[in-house]
Amino acid sequence: MTPRRKLMTKNALAIEYLAKDFISRDIGSKILTISEYEKMIDVARGTIQNAIKQLVDSGAIAVESRGQLGTYLSHKDLKLLLEFRRNFIFGWGNATTIFSNLRRVEYRFINNNGKYA
């Protein structure tokens, strides 16, 4: 574990990990269980639950519980998830570059009638 990671709070570590995980997941896909996240991140269940709640309350994600079938990602706001990642892992310079590139991609997408150039 890096010295920077040692200084991060467990909640910040959980939010960082979950934001990264949700960025990579497709909408409609099943997310891991609290127990699976707990083992991967090595924090308590309550910490994982609080981190997910914070992401949901902020509008970064929405999840849908389907009982025994599991919980599914029903919405994600990529900008907000990247913001959570930036706050906990990126320096300001890197974040500025990422958001600048994201804006360029969005601009090209809009100007090409919804088709990526």
Secondary structure, DSSP 8 states (H G I E B T S, - for coil): --HHHHHS-HHHHHHHHHHHHHHHS-TT-B---HHHHHHHHT--HHHHHHHHHHHHHHTSEEEEE-GGG-EEEEEE-HHHHHHHHHHHT--HHHHHHHHHHHHHHHHHHHHTTT---
